Amino acid sequence: MKFNVTPKRGGAPSFLSIQQLLLLGFVALATPVAASIGDRLPEFQECIRVCERENCGPDAEHQTPIPLHRRLLLWSCPSECDYTCQHLTTSSRLSQSPPPFPHPVVQYHGKWPFIRFLGMQEPLSVLFSLGNFWAHYQGLYTKILPNIPPSYPLRKWYILLSYVGMASWFFSAVFHTRDFPVTEQLDYFAAGANVLYGLYYTVVRIFRLDKKDTPRRESLLRLWTALCILMYVAHVTYLKMWAWDYTYNMAANVAVGAVQNLLWSWYSWTRYREQKKGWAAWPGIVVAWVLVAMSLELLDFPPLWGSVDAHSLWHAGTIVPTIIWYNKLER
């Protein structure tokens, strides 16, 4: 679908549907987002004004229909204009200043201008998020449930690890499909729960707090559980009620993940020194793999071919270590 961005006159109002009522619900949950460079470009702002006037306003002449699959994903006339103008502006900037010194590709609304597919804003991130979801699903239903007996003390923590992982990657796929304040919040909160539960489970596993063989161990488990719950509630409360702070959210997740990775690295090295067996080092190998995948996020380059960016590669890089993790879980 191509939206008209050339000034004309006349016409009738664009479509009104239940879709717009749903959008109002998302707006009610909105959190302010800092503007990106692309948002402030005069040519982008002018393109938006012309497109919305000619396609969306009460005097619009060109009522370009939006395909059903995009309407189901809540693409509206203004959001279609925004998407179209992002790519028109990007193409214009690149053509006006050809290689070797083209105008840089810039972000709009905090995101690179991706080429959507079937209405999905970041199709590769969606695909790889679902790949991670599948890795947890397969781990739960082909490794944990059929192979680990209910009597094994760590089984319930393994099961919860799978459910938290699946929830996290499901909301990641939803967010990368359509970026709304509510989908962003669900993605961040689920990711935070996934990271924090990873640390919670790591301490339980390494120090075997699951073995309630002494009153001291039982007390430690209760204290550790309460502390993690309080940390998560405080994290969500701060983001939702105090400030939607991207820097804080990233720092909190990195800090918790770093502690978890250090614990697994220490555990792997200790076991390897004691047993001199290659398999004893597998947790450290998985941790190193995940760290390399996460480091891709630091690159943050414009998407190659409008699709492949550092974030999608990070999601792709965590699928295999998740599969290895489930294959190596202790019975």
N, C-alpha and C positions, 0 to 999 in steps of 0.2 A: 504494500500500500504506500502510495506517495501522497504526501500532504502538500497542498499548494502554499507557497511562501511568497507569491507575487501579489502586490496590492491590487484589489479589485473592489467593486461595490455590489450591494444588493444581497438578497438571499433570505433564508429562513433559519430559525434556531436549530442547533445540532441536537443529537439524540439526548433524551433524559431517561435514565433507567435506574433500576435497583442497584446497579453498579456504582452510581454516584452516591447513593445512600451508604453503601459499604465504605466508600472512600471517606465519607464524613466521619465514620467510626474510627478509621485509621488516623484522621486528622486530630480527633479528640485525644488520642494517645501520643500525639507528636511531641518530639523533643527537638529543640533547636539544633541545627547542624551548621557548622562553620562553612562559609562559602569557599569554593576553590577558585583557582585562577580562571578557569574556563567560564565560571558563572559571571565573572565581571567583565568579560570581553564585550566591547560594544557591539561587534558584529553578531555575537551569539544572542545578546539581549534584543537586538533589532529583529533578528530572525524569529525569535519567540513571539515578539509583538505582532509581526506581520502574519505569521502562521496561525496564531490563535484568533486574530481578527478575521482572517479569510476562511478559517475552517471551523472555529468553535463559537464565535460570538453571535449575538442575536442578528447581526446583519451579514452573517457569513453566506457566501454564494456557493462555495464548494463543500458539500457535506460528504466527505469521503468516508465510506463505511469502514468500520473496524471489524476485522474477521472475528468470528465467534471465539476461537481459541485464545485470542488476545483479550477479548472482553471478559472471558472467564478468569483471566489472570489480572483483571482490573486495570487494563490499559484504557485510558480515557483519551479524549481529544487533546487536552493540554499535555498529557504525558507523551502522546505520539508526537506532538510538536517538539517537545523537549528532546526526545530521542533523535528525531530527524535533524533538528538544528545542531545537535552535538556533532553529528557526522558531516553535515554540510560545512560547518565551521572548521572542523578538523581537516577536511579535504581541501578547503580553500586555503588554509594556512600552509599546508604542505605544498600546494601547487604554486603559491605566490613566492615561496622561497625554496627552490629545489635543492637537492643534495649538491655539495657535501655539507651545506649549512642551512638545512630547512628549519622553519619555525618548529619548536618542540611540540609534541603532542601533550596536551594539558588535561587535567582532570576536571570533571564537572560534578558538583554535589559530592565531592570526596571520592569519586570513582573514575576510572579510565573509561573512555568511550568504546565499550565492547559492541561487537556485532551480535545481536540477539538471535536466538533460534527457537522457534515455536513459542515465542513470547517470553522465553527465559532470558534474563538480562546478562547473566554470566554462565553460559551453558556448560563450559568445561568445569567450572567450580561446582556446579550442580552435579555433573556426572561423577566427579571424583568424590564428592561428599556422599553420594549414593554408594560409591565403591567402598568407602569406609563403613557406611551403614551395613552393607552386605558382609563385610569382613567380621563385624561384631555379631551379626545375625547367624552367620555360618559357624562362628566360634561357639555361640551359645547352643545351637541346635545339633551340631555335628561333633562337637568336642566335649563340652561341659555336661550337658544333660544326659547323653547316652553313655558316657565313659567315666564320669566321676560319681561315685556312690553317694547317696544322701547323707551317709554317716561321716563323710569326710568333712572336717571342721571348716575348711576354707570354701566349701562349695557355695554357700550363700553369698559370700563376698564376690566370688567369681561371677555368679549370676547377676548380681547388682551391677558389677562392672560392665557387663554386656548391655544391660538395660540403659544405664546412664550413657554409655557410648552410642547406642542406637538413637537415643533421644537427642543427643548433642548433634550427631551428623544429620539427622532428619531435619532439625531446625536450621542447620547450616544450608541444606539443600533448599529449604523454603526461602530463606533469606536471599540466597543467590539467584533464586528464580524471580522474585520481586522484592525490591528493596523498599519497605515501608518502615516507619518508626516501630510498629509493633513487631514486625518480623525481625528487625535488627535487634530489638530488645530480647526477644525469645532466643535468638542465636547467641547473643552475648551471655545471657543468664545460663543457658544450657552448656555453653562452652566452659563457663566458670565452674559449673557443677562438675563437669567432666574432669577438669584439671584438678579441682580440689578433692574429688573422690579418688582420683589417681594417687594423690598424696596420702589420703586416709587409708586406702587399701595397701599402699606400699609399707606404711608403718605397721599395720596389722600383720602383713605377711612376713616382713623381715624380722620383726621382734616377736612374732607368733603370739600376738595378743588374742588370737582366736582360741588358744588353748586355755580354757578357764580352769586350770588345775590348782591355782592358788588365789586366795582373796586379793592379793596385791595385783595380780594380772587382771582380774575382773574389774577392779577399781580403775586401773590404768585404761582399760578398754572403754569403760563408761566415760571417764574424763576426756579421753581422746575423741570419742564420738561427739560429746557435748561441745567440745572446743571447735571441731570442724563445722558442726551445724551453726554455731554462733558466728564463726567467720563467714560462712556463706550468707547468712541472713544479714550481717553487717555489710557485706559486699553489695548485695542486691539493694539494700536500703539506701546506701550511699549513692549508688548510681541512679536509682529511681526517684528518691526523695530529696537528695541534696544537689548533686551535679552529675550530668551525663558526661563524664570525663574520659575521653579516649586514652589519654596518656596514663591516667591512673589504672584504667582497666587493663591495658597492656602490661604495665609494670607489675600489677598484682598477679596476673597469670604467669608472667615470666618468672617472678620470684617463687611462686608455688611450684611451677614446673622445674625450676632449677634445683630446689631442695629435693624434689622427688628423684630427679636424675642423678644427683649426687649420692643419694641413698642407694639407688640401684647399682651405681658404679662401684661404690664401696662394698656392697654385698657381693657383687660378681668377682671383684678382685680378691676379697677374703676367701670365698669358696674356691676360687681357682688356685690360690696359694695352698690351701689345705688339701685339695683333692688332686691337683695337677691333671685335671681332665678338661678338654676343650669345651664340653657341653656346660661346664660350670660358669663359663663366661658369657653365655647367651643373653642374660638380661642387659649386661653392659653393651653388647653389640647392638641390641635393639635400641637402647637409649642413644647410642652414638648415631645410629641411622636417623632416629627421630630428630636429633639435634641438627644434623645436616639438612634434613628436610625443612625444619623450622627456620634455619638460617636463610633459606631462599626468600623469606618474607622481607628480609633486610634489603634485598635488591630493588624491589618495587619499580620495575621498568614498564613502559607502555606495552600493552598487549601486542604480541606478534600476530600478524594476520587478523587482528581484531579479536583474538580469542585467548591466546596463551600468555598469561602473566605470572608473576612470581607467586601470587596467592593460590592460583589453581595448581601450580607445580608443587607447592607445599602440600596441598590436599592429596595430590597424586602420590607424593612420597611417603605418606603415612599408611597406605593400604597394606603394603607387603609386610612391614614390621608388625602390624596388628595381626596378620595371619600367622606370622612366626610366633608371636606371643601366645596365641591360643594353642598352637601346636606343641609348645613347650611347657604349658601349664603342668604343674606337678599334680599327680594323682594321690 
